[in-house]
């Protein structure tokens, strides 16, 4: 759904992740989100209330109004899934019942395809011990909740924080983030980047120039452009996981290309105005290595093409993941 006015175009995503107080509070923190409305959707009849929505088959949900120039639908969904339990079909945290089940409501075929892609990636990520239980449904009528429910975290901060803490949501999110850090492989958050003298010894001249000075290796004659083996690609300096062979494709550019990162939190994007162009540079979070650029002409649902330098990457084949300390990613290739 798109809403236009004179100054901006706003797209609306409808999401259900349990208590709408919490989902709204989380979603409005994402850069590019303009406003979030709490409400009810998915059931029978119009104008449900807080007292009647569940018995009429509706769920608590939010409408996220966002600027697609600043944040993509794929990023909206990824952020949303990181703040709920997508494996719980019976509710969310302390809130149980049909009114709290998690769901994504898509507005069109493109959103449906993107949602399926994001859910598939989450299911393969190895972050969960149970299968995902998310509902993927066409958007239906959305009915804003009563005024006192809107921006509840701001109107009643003490009661909100007490509820959120007691519900178990905050603890679940914190534990999952810690598990992600612990399982991310040898590149722990305590990683200290070697000095330049040590990097020159560790890296080949080309690897050093690419990662430290932003150079670009020659197209086609590089290590991974034609690599078709199963495995993951990590930062050559830190070892932080970056991309999966599942998301690699032949872009014809001459450099290894991917439709998405394996671990988005390990990717940093910066505006690059070098060489008379305006591009989006991609760097690694821990090592701050120059990896390449991301372009909006890819084949995936998000349209992204991560065009990387082989010299910035180290490939770890599937059979070596366990001994190299990346065993959590074996689930990707089952």
C-alpha positions in Angstrom: 0.0 0.0 0.0 1.4 3.4 -1.0 0.3 6.8 0.3 1.5 9.9 -1.5 1.6 13.5 -0.6 3.5 16.5 -1.9 6.7 15.8 -0.1 7.2 12.0 0.2 5.9 8.6 -0.8 5.0 6.4 2.1 4.7 2.6 2.0 2.7 0.7 4.6 3.7 -2.7 6.0 1.2 -4.6 8.2 2.8 -6.9 10.8 1.6 -8.9 13.8 4.0 -9.9 16.5 2.0 -10.2 19.7 1.4 -7.2 21.9 1.1 -4.2 19.6 2.5 -1.9 22.3 5.9 -3.7 22.0 5.9 -4.2 18.3 5.1 -0.5 17.7 7.7 0.6 20.1 10.4 -1.5 18.4 9.4 -0.7 14.8 9.4 3.1 15.2 13.1 2.9 16.2 14.1 1.7 12.8 15.5 4.6 10.6 13.2 5.3 7.7 10.0 4.5 9.7 7.7 7.6 9.8 5.0 6.4 12.1 3.5 3.2 13.5 -0.2 2.6 14.2 -1.5 -0.1 16.5 -4.7 -1.9 15.5 -6.5 -5.1 14.6 -6.7 -7.1 11.4 -7.3 -10.5 9.9 -10.7 -11.3 11.3 -14.4 -11.0 10.7 -16.5 -7.8 10.7 -15.5 -4.2 10.9 -14.5 -1.9 13.7 -13.4 -4.5 16.3 -12.5 -3.2 19.8 -10.0 -4.3 22.4 -12.8 -6.3 24.0 -14.0 -8.0 20.8 -11.2 -8.3 18.4 -10.0 -11.8 19.4 -13.4 -13.5 19.5 -14.0 -12.1 16.0 -10.7 -13.7 14.7 -8.6 -10.5 14.5 -5.0 -10.2 15.8 -3.2 -7.4 17.4 -1.1 -5.8 14.6 0.7 -2.7 13.5 0.8 -0.7 10.4 4.4 0.6 9.7 4.5 3.7 7.5 8.0 4.0 6.1 9.9 5.9 3.4 11.2 3.3 0.8 14.0 5.6 -0.1 15.5 5.1 3.4 14.5 1.6 4.3 13.4 -1.4 2.2 10.5 -3.8 2.8 13.1 -6.6 3.2 14.8 -4.6 5.9 11.5 -3.9 7.6 10.7 -7.6 7.7 14.2 -8.6 8.9 14.1 -6.0 11.7 10.6 -7.1 12.7 11.6 -10.8 12.9 14.5 -10.0 15.0 12.2 -8.5 17.7 9.7 -11.3 18.0 9.7 -15.1 18.3 8.8 -16.3 14.8 8.7 -20.0 16.0 5.8 -19.5 18.4 2.4 -20.4 16.8 0.4 -20.0 20.1 1.1 -16.4 20.8 4.1 -14.3 21.8 5.9 -14.6 25.1 3.4 -14.1 28.0 0.5 -13.3 25.7 -1.1 -16.5 24.6 -4.0 -17.1 22.3 -5.1 -16.5 18.7 -5.1 -12.7 19.1 -1.3 -12.7 19.5 -0.1 -15.1 16.8 2.7 -13.7 14.5 2.0 -12.9 10.9 3.0 -10.8 7.9 0.2 -9.3 5.8 1.4 -8.6 2.3 -0.2 -6.0 -0.1 0.9 -7.4 -3.4 2.8 -10.2 -5.2 6.1 -8.5 -4.8 5.7 -8.1 -1.1 4.6 -11.8 -0.9 7.8 -12.9 -2.7 10.0 -10.7 -0.5 8.4 -12.1 2.6 8.8 -15.7 1.5 12.5 -15.0 0.7 13.1 -13.4 4.1 11.3 -16.2 5.9 13.3 -18.8 4.0 16.6 -17.0 4.9 15.6 -16.9 8.6 14.6 -20.6 8.5 18.0 -21.5 7.1 19.9 -19.3 9.4 20.4 -21.8 12.2 19.3 -19.2 14.8 16.3 -21.3 15.9 15.9 -24.8 17.2 12.3 -24.9 16.0 10.7 -24.3 12.6 9.2 -20.9 11.9 5.5 -20.6 12.6 4.9 -17.3 10.8 1.6 -16.8 9.0 1.9 -15.1 5.6 -1.5 -13.7 4.6 -2.9 -11.1 2.2 -3.6 -7.8 3.8 -7.2 -7.3 4.9 -9.0 -4.4 6.6 -7.0 -2.8 9.3 -8.7 -1.1 12.2 -6.7 1.3 14.4 -6.9 0.5 18.1 -8.3 2.8 20.7 -6.4 6.1 21.2 -4.9 5.0 24.6 -3.1 2.1 22.8 -1.3 4.4 20.4 2.3 5.2 21.4 1.6 3.5 24.7 5.3 3.3 25.5 5.5 7.1 25.4 2.2 7.8 27.2 2.8 5.3 30.0 6.6 4.6 30.1 6.7 3.0 33.6 3.8 0.7 33.0 5.1 -0.2 29.6 8.6 -1.0 30.8 7.2 -3.2 33.6 4.9 -5.0 31.2 7.6 -5.6 28.6 10.1 -6.8 31.1 7.6 -9.1 32.7 6.4 -10.6 29.4 9.7 -12.2 28.6 10.1 -10.4 25.3 13.1 -8.3 26.3 14.9 -11.3 27.8 14.3 -13.4 24.7 15.6 -10.7 22.3 18.7 -10.1 24.5 19.5 -13.9 24.8 19.1 -14.4 21.0 21.4 -11.5 20.3 24.0 -13.0 22.7 23.6 -16.4 21.1 24.2 -14.8 17.7 27.3 -13.2 18.9 28.6 -16.4 20.5 27.9 -18.5 17.5 29.1 -16.1 14.9 32.5 -17.8 14.5 36.0 -17.0 15.5 35.5 -13.2 14.9 34.2 -12.3 18.4 33.0 -8.8 19.3 36.4 -8.5 21.2 38.3 -8.7 17.9 41.1 -6.1 17.7 42.2 -5.1 14.2 45.9 -5.7 13.7 48.1 -2.6 12.9 49.0 -1.8 9.4 52.4 -3.5 9.6 50.8 -6.8 10.8 48.2 -6.6 8.1 50.9 -6.2 5.4 52.4 -9.4 6.7 49.1 -11.3 6.9 47.6 -10.2 3.6 48.8 -10.4 0.0 49.5 -7.0 -1.7 46.2 -7.2 -3.5 44.2 -8.1 -0.4 45.9 -5.3 1.5 45.1 -2.7 -1.2 41.5 -3.8 -1.5 40.6 -4.1 2.2 42.6 -1.1 3.5 42.7 1.3 0.6 39.5 0.6 -1.2 41.1 -0.7 -4.4 39.2 -2.9 -6.8 40.6 -6.2 -8.1 40.4 -7.1 -11.8 37.1 -8.5 -13.0 36.8 -12.2 -14.0 40.4 -13.0 -13.0 39.8 -13.3 -9.3 39.4 -16.2 -6.9 35.7 -16.6 -6.3 33.8 -15.2 -9.3 33.3 -18.7 -10.7 33.2 -20.6 -7.4 30.1 -22.8 -7.2 30.9 -24.8 -4.1 28.7 -24.8 -1.0 30.0 -22.8 1.9 30.2 -19.4 3.4 32.4 -16.3 2.7 34.0 -14.5 5.7 36.1 -11.4 6.0 39.7 -12.0 5.1 41.0 -10.0 8.2 38.5 -10.8 11.0 36.7 -14.0 9.9 33.3 -12.5 10.5 30.6 -14.3 8.4 29.4 -12.2 5.4 27.8 -14.2 2.6 26.5 -17.7 1.8 26.9 -19.6 -1.4 23.1 -20.0 -1.4 22.8 -16.3 -2.2 25.6 -16.1 -4.8 24.7 -15.8 -8.5 26.4 -15.0 -11.8 25.8 -11.3 -12.4 28.1 -11.1 -15.4 30.0 -8.3 -13.8 33.2 -10.3 -13.3 33.1 -10.2 -9.5 31.4 -12.5 -7.0 27.8 -11.2 -6.5 25.2 -12.0 -3.8 21.5 -11.0 -3.4 21.8 -10.6 0.4 24.3 -10.8 3.2 24.4 -13.9 5.4 24.7 -11.8 8.6 23.3 -8.3 7.9 24.7 -7.1 11.3 28.2 -7.7 10.0 27.7 -5.3 7.0 28.2 -1.6 7.1 27.1 0.6 4.2 28.6 4.1 3.5 28.1 6.6 0.7 31.0 6.6 -1.7 31.5 9.6 -4.0 34.9 8.6 -5.4 35.7 8.5 -9.1 33.0 11.0 -9.9 30.2 8.6 -9.0 27.7 8.2 -6.1 27.7 4.6 -4.9 27.0 2.6 -1.7 30.2 1.1 -0.3 30.0 -2.1 1.7 32.4 -2.7 4.6 32.7 -5.3 7.3 31.7 -4.2 10.8 34.5 -5.6 12.9 37.5 -5.3 10.6 36.3 -2.3 8.7 37.5 -3.9 5.5 36.4 -2.5 2.2 34.5 -5.3 0.6 32.9 -3.8 -2.5 29.6 -2.0 -3.4 25.9 -2.8 -3.4 23.8 -1.8 -6.4 20.0 -1.8 -6.9 20.0 -4.0 -10.0 20.0 -7.5 -8.5 17.6 -10.3 -9.2 16.3 -10.9 -5.7 13.1 -9.5 -4.1 15.1 -6.6 -2.7 16.8 -5.8 -6.0 20.2 -5.7 -4.3 23.4 -6.8 -5.9 26.3 -7.1 -3.5 29.3 -6.9 -5.8 32.3 -8.0 -3.7 36.0 -8.3 -4.2 37.3 -11.9 -3.9 40.5 -10.4 -2.3 38.4 -9.2 0.7 36.9 -12.6 1.3 37.9 -16.1 2.5 35.8 -19.0 1.4 35.1 -21.8 3.8 33.6 -24.9 2.1 30.8 -26.8 3.7 33.0 -29.7 4.8 35.3 -27.4 6.7 32.7 -25.3 8.6 32.8 -27.4 11.8 36.6 -27.5 12.1 36.9 -23.8 11.2 34.5 -22.8 14.0 31.5 -22.1 11.9 29.5 -25.2 12.6 26.3 -23.3 13.2 26.1 -22.7 9.4 26.0 -26.4 8.5 22.2 -26.2 8.7 22.2 -24.0 5.6 23.3 -26.9 3.5 21.2 -29.8 4.9 
